[in-house]
Amino acid sequence: MTIDWQQALRRHGLIAAFGLFLAVVAVGADGFLTLGNILDVLRQVSITGTIALGVTFVVVTGRLDLSVLTLLTVIVVDQHNVVGPVGAVALTLLAGLAIGAVNGVLVGLLRLNALIVTLAMLSLLQGVTLWYSGGSNVNVAGAGETWFAVFGRGTLFGVPVPVLIFLGGAVVASFFLKRTEFGRAVHAVGGNETASRFSGIATARTVAAAYVVSGLATAIAAIIMGSRVMGAQNTIGQGYELTVLAGIILGGTSLMGGSGSIWRTVIGITMLGFIQNGLLLLGYEYYVQWLVSWVVIIAAVWLDLAAKRGRVLA
């Protein structure tokens, strides 16, 4: 049996490189692969990972979403002091759904360019954040007396609650993307939107629904973030958008749409987390993380394009 090494490199090259990276860091940094450090890394990536679960739906349709965490985190913290934790969580989820719905209408129903729409929404919501907060940071009042901290700081059987939320969300999201009519429509729209439309799939509504899912996932991540910090700055979560997209791309979800999976996204986000953690344990400066992440992203995109071209030529 002959092994196609070129195809194997395209499909598993990044995984192999990541395994080599883990081995090198494990030798050079004590405690890297200990249970405590692994749980710490998973806790750190749970926020971006939860966002990525929703954004994966959008990317599979062939669109982009630069979801904004800042405003939703400010809302959940501020409203905690007004209506309590239950009301704050409910309002944040509704706000996330509303933002996703607006993006969905603009991109899905009105067929505006996804990148332009989400960049405009990014700018708009940053402005709304400053207006809503009055330019001041917000903190949870009576932080030691509320159960709200459980979402970001709690543990269950030794496992951080944010990790359980992230992995539980992955199970639910994977089911919907793989096992439901909606998930099949998402893949079909990303693979060939014109053919999907002629096949009777409501393409506009499918794209709009994908953005709503993304908004909901971002709201859940904001609740975790607010609970973990028990406060919110006006810049909290800025830059997470690119980390989310990097993890999705690294996991193998194609920017061209039509292919991808939730568990690939989980792997991609986790890989980024361990890369950043490993570099810090090895003593590298923080900016090195961004340089390495850039190399990883470029490699992932190149492999994705190479795989696509290979399928087309075949």
HELIX and SHEET records of a PDB file:
HELIX    1   1 TRP A    5  GLY A   28  1                                  24    
HELIX    2   2 LEU A   35  VAL A   60  1                                  26    
HELIX    3   3 THR A   70  GLY A  104  1                                  35    
HELIX    4   4 VAL A  105  LEU A  109  3                                   5    
HELIX    5   5 ALA A  114  SER A  133  1                                  20    
HELIX    6   6 ALA A  143  GLU A  145  5                                   3    
HELIX    7   7 TRP A  147  ALA A  149  5                                   3    
HELIX    8   8 VAL A  150  ARG A  153  1                                   4    
HELIX    9   9 VAL A  161  ARG A  179  1                                  19    
HELIX   10  10 GLU A  181  GLY A  191  1                                  11    
HELIX   11  11 GLU A  193  PHE A  198  1                                   6    
HELIX   12  12 THR A  203  VAL A  229  1                                  27    
HELIX   13  13 TYR A  240  LEU A  250  1                                  11    
HELIX   14  14 ILE A  262  LEU A  281  1                                  20    
HELIX   15  15 TYR A  286  LEU A  313  1                                  28    
SHEET    1   A 2 VAL A 138  ASN A 139  0                                        
SHEET    2   A 2 GLY A 231  ALA A 232 -1                                        
SHEET    1   B 2 THR A 155  LEU A 156  0                                        
SHEET    2   B 2 VAL A 159  PRO A 160 -1                                        
END                                                                             
